[in-house]
Amino acid sequence: MNSQTQTNPTKSTGKSTVDVTQAQGQGQRTVWKLIKVPDRAYYFVSQRARARRMPMWQFITQAIDFYETSMSDKVVADKTKAQNNSYYAIKLAMAVAEYIHRHDDKSYENARKIALQVRGRKHVNVDTLLQLIDMYRQRRKKSYARAMVQELVRINVELMMQGQPQQTPQQTG
């Protein structure tokens, strides 16, 4: 059974902090220090920690750890790239779906424009899709629509593979 006892805090005079020692487990001691924070920050941290049923110090350290992990260059770059590629995949799929259902000049031009954006910005081969869009404009066949959907799936997979973090030889072994 893990017992915890806390000694009374001892206040010192001047600008120094208050030290509180707390015995934990097998003779381990924690030295507590105070930091100055504005009232609003204190109450915010207090509320968030209470909502998670954890001590304030633990909430603060977990929040800082999460922030540092999520803001590391590698994580942000990989997440941003994947999100951006996902955006283009959905944008292209929506444009082609609108063209299949509306079959008007505006949706045709929009589908071609977005396909060309994907080719220019993401360096994905969309030539087959552009050819299918043109063929569908000449003759509305279900087989062309199905082929466009299959090509969209291929483009989506290629974009998602581009958004994946690159593995180093140490990670694969």
C-alpha positions as CSV (number, residue, x, y, z in Angstrom):
1,M,0.0,0.0,0.0
2,N,1.4,3.3,-1.0
3,S,1.0,5.9,1.8
4,Q,1.4,9.6,1.3
5,T,2.0,12.1,4.1
6,Q,2.4,15.8,3.6
7,T,4.2,18.1,6.0
8,N,3.0,21.6,6.7
9,P,4.3,24.2,4.3
10,T,7.1,26.4,5.6
11,K,7.0,30.0,4.5
12,S,10.1,32.1,4.2
13,T,10.3,35.8,4.2
14,G,11.3,38.0,1.3
15,K,10.9,37.1,-2.4
16,S,11.8,33.4,-2.0
17,T,9.3,30.7,-2.6
18,V,7.4,28.4,-0.3
19,D,8.9,24.9,0.1
20,V,6.7,22.0,0.9
21,T,8.1,18.5,1.2
22,Q,5.8,15.5,0.6
23,A,6.8,12.0,1.4
24,Q,5.9,9.5,-1.3
25,G,6.3,5.8,-1.1
26,Q,9.7,4.6,-0.1
27,G,11.4,7.7,1.2
28,Q,11.2,9.7,-2.0
29,R,10.8,13.4,-1.4
30,T,9.3,16.0,-3.7
31,V,10.3,19.7,-3.2
32,W,7.5,22.0,-4.1
33,K,8.0,25.5,-5.5
34,L,5.6,28.3,-6.2
35,I,5.4,30.3,-9.4
36,K,3.6,33.6,-10.0
37,V,0.7,33.5,-12.4
38,P,-2.1,36.0,-13.0
39,D,-5.5,35.2,-11.3
40,R,-7.2,34.4,-14.6
41,A,-4.5,31.9,-15.5
42,Y,-4.6,30.3,-12.1
43,Y,-8.4,29.8,-12.2
44,F,-8.3,28.6,-15.8
45,V,-5.7,25.9,-14.9
46,S,-7.6,25.1,-11.8
47,Q,-10.8,24.5,-13.6
48,R,-9.2,22.4,-16.4
49,A,-7.3,20.3,-13.9
50,R,-10.4,19.8,-11.8
51,A,-12.4,18.8,-14.9
52,R,-9.8,16.1,-15.6
53,R,-9.6,15.1,-11.9
54,M,-5.9,15.6,-11.7
55,P,-3.6,17.9,-9.7
56,M,-2.8,21.3,-11.3
57,W,0.9,20.5,-11.6
58,Q,0.2,17.3,-13.5
59,F,-2.2,19.1,-15.8
60,I,0.4,21.8,-16.5
61,T,3.2,19.4,-17.3
62,Q,1.0,17.2,-19.5
63,A,-0.3,20.3,-21.4
64,I,3.3,21.5,-21.9
65,D,4.4,18.1,-23.0
66,F,1.5,17.8,-25.5
67,Y,2.2,21.3,-26.8
68,E,5.9,20.6,-27.4
69,T,5.1,17.2,-29.1
70,S,2.4,18.6,-31.3
71,M,4.5,21.7,-32.3
72,S,7.7,19.9,-33.2
73,D,8.7,20.6,-36.8
74,K,8.4,17.0,-38.0
75,V,4.9,16.5,-36.6
76,V,3.5,19.8,-37.8
77,A,5.1,19.4,-41.3
78,D,3.7,15.8,-41.7
79,K,0.3,16.7,-40.4
80,T,0.0,19.8,-42.5
81,K,1.2,18.0,-45.6
82,A,-1.3,15.1,-45.1
83,Q,-4.1,17.6,-44.4
84,N,-3.3,19.6,-47.5
85,N,-3.2,16.5,-49.7
86,S,-6.5,15.3,-48.3
87,Y,-8.0,18.7,-49.0
88,Y,-6.9,18.5,-52.7
89,A,-8.2,14.9,-53.0
90,I,-11.6,15.8,-51.7
91,K,-11.7,19.1,-53.7
92,L,-11.0,17.1,-56.9
93,A,-13.5,14.3,-56.1
94,M,-16.3,16.9,-55.3
95,A,-15.6,18.8,-58.6
96,V,-15.7,15.6,-60.7
97,A,-18.8,14.3,-58.9
98,E,-20.5,17.7,-59.5
99,Y,-19.5,17.5,-63.2
100,I,-20.9,13.9,-63.5
101,H,-24.3,15.0,-62.0
102,R,-24.7,18.4,-63.6
103,H,-22.9,18.0,-66.9
104,D,-22.7,21.7,-67.7
105,D,-20.0,24.0,-68.9
106,K,-19.3,25.5,-65.5
107,S,-18.8,22.2,-63.7
108,Y,-16.7,20.9,-66.7
109,E,-14.4,23.9,-66.5
110,N,-14.2,23.6,-62.7
111,A,-13.3,19.9,-62.8
112,R,-10.6,20.5,-65.3
113,K,-9.2,23.5,-63.4
114,I,-8.9,21.6,-60.1
115,A,-7.4,18.6,-61.9
116,L,-4.8,20.9,-63.4
117,Q,-4.2,22.4,-59.9
118,V,-3.5,19.0,-58.5
119,R,-1.1,18.2,-61.3
120,G,0.7,21.6,-60.9
121,R,0.8,21.8,-57.1
122,K,1.0,18.2,-56.1
123,H,2.8,16.7,-59.1
124,V,0.4,13.9,-59.6
125,N,-0.4,12.5,-63.0
126,V,-4.0,13.5,-63.9
127,D,-3.8,13.1,-67.6
128,T,-6.1,10.0,-67.7
129,L,-8.7,11.9,-65.6
130,L,-8.5,14.9,-67.9
131,Q,-9.0,12.6,-70.9
132,L,-12.0,10.9,-69.2
133,I,-13.5,14.3,-68.4
134,D,-13.3,15.3,-72.0
135,M,-14.6,11.9,-73.2
136,Y,-17.6,12.2,-70.8
137,R,-18.3,15.7,-72.2
138,Q,-18.6,14.2,-75.7
139,R,-20.7,11.2,-74.7
140,R,-22.2,10.6,-71.3
141,K,-21.5,6.9,-70.6
142,K,-21.7,5.2,-67.3
143,S,-18.4,3.4,-68.1
144,Y,-16.7,6.8,-68.3
145,A,-18.1,7.9,-65.0
146,R,-17.0,4.6,-63.3
147,A,-13.5,5.0,-64.9
148,M,-13.4,8.6,-63.5
149,V,-14.2,7.4,-60.0
150,Q,-11.5,4.7,-60.3
151,E,-9.0,7.3,-61.4
152,L,-10.0,9.5,-58.5
153,V,-9.3,6.6,-56.1
154,R,-5.9,6.2,-57.6
155,I,-5.2,9.9,-57.3
156,N,-6.4,9.9,-53.7
157,V,-4.1,7.1,-52.8
158,E,-1.2,8.7,-54.5
159,L,-1.9,12.0,-52.6
160,M,-2.2,10.2,-49.3
161,M,1.1,8.4,-49.8
162,Q,2.8,11.7,-50.5
163,G,1.4,13.0,-47.1
164,Q,2.8,10.1,-45.1
165,P,6.0,10.7,-43.1
166,Q,9.1,9.3,-44.7
167,Q,10.5,6.3,-42.8
168,T,14.2,6.2,-42.1
169,P,16.0,2.8,-42.2
170,Q,16.1,2.7,-38.3
171,Q,12.2,2.9,-38.2
172,T,11.7,0.1,-40.7
173,G,14.0,-2.4,-39.0
